[in-house]
Amino acid sequence: MLVRDAINIIRGRINDEFDTGYEPGVLINYINDAIKYLSHALIARNEPVLAKWMELDSSKENFVPNGFVRFAGGYPIRRLGDRFYVIDEKTTINAKYFCLPDEVKAEDDEMPFSNNDTYRAIICNLAAIYALNQHEFNVERDTAMRQELEQIIIQSLGTVG
């Protein structure tokens, strides 16, 4: 799904099919906010879809990757600024970490979670809620829907603990 498709879905949900109220850039910002919200919820539940691996070497400079949130386990690594340092000398570590997807910037960009319709639906619904909040519409129903979406995430992934 392209960002353009997500924008069209959001416009349909907020009754803005004629492009009269929201610039595409504003809706892209709401999409990015929704992506971050969902990503942090998934990371809190240790969802492997946002996990990556990196190799850290004590003899090299190891830069923090874009979107880095946290390691998925305990490693003898210290972070100082934008670099990681392996505490043990002469050691190479393959470390698993969680990261945020890259932000979408244009209508031709591909949406993250391309293989999961549920996650993309959650992103579109949250972005629609954010857009409606901008114009101070009554969003009680939408807020209830967001809470239901949070429950769906919890039920589908299991509770944290």
PLY file of the C-alpha trace (Angstrom):
ply
format ascii 1.0
element vertex 161
property float x
property float y
property float z
element edge 160
property int vertex1
property int vertex2
end_header
0.00 0.00 0.00
1.27 3.44 -0.91
0.91 6.49 1.31
-1.42 7.90 -1.36
-3.81 4.97 -0.75
-3.70 5.55 3.01
-4.44 9.25 2.49
-7.48 8.34 0.38
-8.73 6.00 3.12
-8.23 8.69 5.76
-9.97 11.32 3.63
-12.94 8.97 3.29
-13.13 8.47 7.05
-12.99 12.19 7.83
-15.31 13.26 4.97
-12.61 15.16 3.10
-12.75 13.42 -0.28
-12.51 16.73 -2.14
-9.17 17.82 -0.58
-10.72 20.91 0.98
-9.55 20.65 4.57
-6.26 18.80 4.86
-3.10 19.20 2.82
-1.40 15.89 1.95
1.63 16.91 4.04
-0.53 17.32 7.13
-2.06 13.88 6.64
1.40 12.39 6.10
2.43 13.86 9.47
-0.61 12.19 11.09
0.29 8.92 9.40
3.82 9.18 10.83
2.41 9.89 14.29
0.18 6.82 14.00
3.11 4.68 12.80
5.16 5.76 15.82
2.27 5.08 18.21
1.67 1.59 16.83
5.40 0.84 16.68
5.93 1.73 20.33
2.92 -0.41 21.30
4.38 -3.35 19.35
7.87 -2.85 20.80
6.43 -2.75 24.34
5.04 -6.21 23.56
8.36 -7.41 22.09
6.83 -7.91 18.64
9.54 -9.39 16.39
8.31 -7.54 13.28
10.27 -4.49 14.46
13.40 -6.39 15.50
16.67 -6.26 13.57
20.19 -7.55 14.08
23.46 -5.66 14.03
27.05 -6.65 14.55
29.03 -4.64 17.08
32.80 -4.91 17.16
34.97 -3.63 19.99
37.71 -2.65 17.53
35.46 -0.42 15.35
33.19 2.57 15.66
29.63 1.34 16.07
27.03 3.97 15.22
23.49 3.87 16.61
21.16 2.96 13.72
18.30 5.23 12.69
15.11 4.50 14.57
16.89 2.59 17.36
14.65 2.18 20.42
16.25 -0.49 22.61
18.08 -3.78 22.63
16.10 -7.00 22.79
18.16 -8.51 25.57
21.11 -7.74 27.77
24.43 -7.14 26.06
27.80 -5.84 27.32
27.29 -2.63 25.35
27.32 0.98 26.45
25.74 3.82 24.51
27.35 7.24 24.51
25.68 9.75 22.21
25.33 8.32 18.73
27.76 5.43 19.26
27.78 2.03 20.92
30.85 0.70 22.70
31.43 -2.97 23.40
32.61 -3.25 26.98
34.58 -6.50 26.55
37.79 -6.07 24.57
38.34 -8.00 21.33
34.72 -9.00 21.14
32.19 -9.07 18.35
28.54 -9.22 19.33
25.49 -9.89 17.21
22.84 -7.86 18.99
19.11 -7.92 18.40
17.39 -4.57 18.76
14.03 -2.89 18.21
13.69 0.04 15.87
11.01 2.31 14.49
10.18 2.11 10.79
11.40 4.98 8.63
9.02 7.90 8.35
7.04 8.21 5.17
7.72 11.45 3.34
5.79 11.43 0.06
2.61 10.02 -1.39
4.61 7.56 -3.50
6.34 6.02 -0.45
5.43 2.50 0.61
3.60 2.19 3.94
5.36 0.19 6.65
3.91 -3.16 7.71
3.23 -3.98 4.05
2.36 -7.57 4.90
-0.14 -6.82 7.67
-3.55 -5.38 6.82
-4.49 -5.05 10.49
-1.54 -2.79 11.31
-2.19 -0.63 8.25
-5.87 -0.29 9.26
-4.83 0.77 12.76
-2.50 3.40 11.28
-5.25 4.81 9.05
-7.77 4.87 11.91
-5.37 6.63 14.28
-4.37 9.16 11.62
-8.06 9.91 11.01
-8.58 10.49 14.73
-5.59 12.86 14.81
-6.95 14.77 11.80
-10.40 15.13 13.36
-8.83 16.35 16.61
-7.09 19.13 14.67
-10.45 20.65 13.78
-11.87 19.95 17.25
-14.61 17.62 16.07
-16.36 15.45 18.64
-14.06 12.47 18.76
-15.59 10.53 21.66
-16.60 7.72 19.32
-13.17 7.78 17.70
-11.46 7.75 21.08
-13.51 4.71 22.03
-12.48 3.12 18.74
-8.80 3.84 19.52
-9.22 2.15 22.90
-10.79 -0.83 21.15
-7.83 -0.90 18.75
-5.47 -0.96 21.72
-7.40 -3.93 23.11
-7.12 -5.71 19.75
-3.35 -5.18 19.82
-3.17 -6.56 23.36
-5.35 -9.56 22.56
-3.57 -10.43 19.34
-0.07 -10.13 20.77
-0.73 -11.16 24.35
-0.16 -9.14 27.46
3.24 -7.90 28.49
4.60 -9.49 31.56
0 1
1 2
2 3
3 4
4 5
5 6
6 7
7 8
8 9
9 10
10 11
11 12
12 13
13 14
14 15
15 16
16 17
17 18
18 19
19 20
20 21
21 22
22 23
23 24
24 25
25 26
26 27
27 28
28 29
29 30
30 31
31 32
32 33
33 34
34 35
35 36
36 37
37 38
38 39
39 40
40 41
41 42
42 43
43 44
44 45
45 46
46 47
47 48
48 49
49 50
50 51
51 52
52 53
53 54
54 55
55 56
56 57
57 58
58 59
59 60
60 61
61 62
62 63
63 64
64 65
65 66
66 67
67 68
68 69
69 70
70 71
71 72
72 73
73 74
74 75
75 76
76 77
77 78
78 79
79 80
80 81
81 82
82 83
83 84
84 85
85 86
86 87
87 88
88 89
89 90
90 91
91 92
92 93
93 94
94 95
95 96
96 97
97 98
98 99
99 100
100 101
101 102
102 103
103 104
104 105
105 106
106 107
107 108
108 109
109 110
110 111
111 112
112 113
113 114
114 115
115 116
116 117
117 118
118 119
119 120
120 121
121 122
122 123
123 124
124 125
125 126
126 127
127 128
128 129
129 130
130 131
131 132
132 133
133 134
134 135
135 136
136 137
137 138
138 139
139 140
140 141
141 142
142 143
143 144
144 145
145 146
146 147
147 148
148 149
149 150
150 151
151 152
152 153
153 154
154 155
155 156
156 157
157 158
158 159
159 160
